[in-house]
Amino acid sequence: MVVLNIFLLIVGFVMLIKGADFFVDGASAIAANLKISKMLIALTIVSFGTSAPELAVAVKAIASGSGDIVLGNVIGSNTLNILLIVGVSAVVHSLGVKNNTVKKELPITMLITTLFGVLLLDNIFDKGMANNFSRSDGIVLLLFFSVFMYYLISMSRNKIDEDEVSPMPILKAIGFTILGLAGIVLGSNFVVDSASYLAKAIGISERIIALTVIAFGTSLPELVTSVSATRKGEYDIAIGNVVGSNIFNIGIVLGIPVAIFGGVGRISFSIIDILVMVVTAILLFVFSLNDRKISKGEGIIFLIIFVVYYGYILIG
């Protein structure tokens, strides 16, 4: 079984990489065909598509009573999306961030992440309470997410004047996008299942598996998609993918299962886990605000924080 799982792990990574290439090319071509911004495509098709593994894991985990897996999946994935994915993408090439993204999408990301962090820390307001995440907390996140959806709808009405010619017809672009997404989702399933099996075989705790193996595995679609987009010069897709995925993770991946199946009691995550998630979202906004780009140096800062934080998790 160990040899088979190592083989499936490798197959999963190959499917992820090729799927991401197809997905980025298809999504970019759809935007060019429809004359809408690539940021809108990134915030909708790309981010929802790459968040599919997180949603699948969350529904399966909360339905089976594994609350730590659900929360760790979202906390870990959102932290990884910024520290690792933006970090690696910025090191590959500094990422230009559009003015509209700095003024609207990044503040929304920062606000919903901070709100999520506050909802997790009940004992800040009442020392006698244990930290938990209730159904009402999930509904609050869904309501906040509806504001983001309203923004997306208003954004979709604005056609852009682009002279860019689509590299492929619309039907071919849709086909590439679907094929790429299928490769990403299937590949990430292979990676998560195989890595989880191997981690459990060496006796790693559920919290650490959630924050590392599962969070990393379900963030692989975002990682390969953003790095692939950066290599192709599609910086809107690279940034929009991370921003949209983080918002979808909190509003949909966590909000919907919790609202349907009920809350998660007695959260085992430390205040450090929650603070790192919130601080990374704030840093992403601050770095972008400074000069409308994420430089290679700022990418390295994200990667250093990533190494320090995950070193703390594994040692602690």
Secondary structure as UniProt FT lines:
FT   HELIX           2..34
FT   HELIX           38..41
FT   HELIX           42..46
FT   HELIX           47..50
FT   HELIX           52..63
FT   TURN            64..65
FT   HELIX           67..80
FT   HELIX           81..86
FT   HELIX           87..92
FT   STRAND          95..96
FT   HELIX           99..100
FT   HELIX           101..105
FT   HELIX           106..120
FT   HELIX           122..124
FT   TURN            127..128
FT   HELIX           135..156
FT   HELIX           170..201
FT   TURN            202..203
FT   HELIX           206..208
FT   HELIX           209..214
FT   HELIX           215..231
FT   TURN            232..233
FT   HELIX           235..248
FT   HELIX           249..254
FT   HELIX           255..261
FT   HELIX           271..291
FT   STRAND          293..294
FT   HELIX           296..315
//
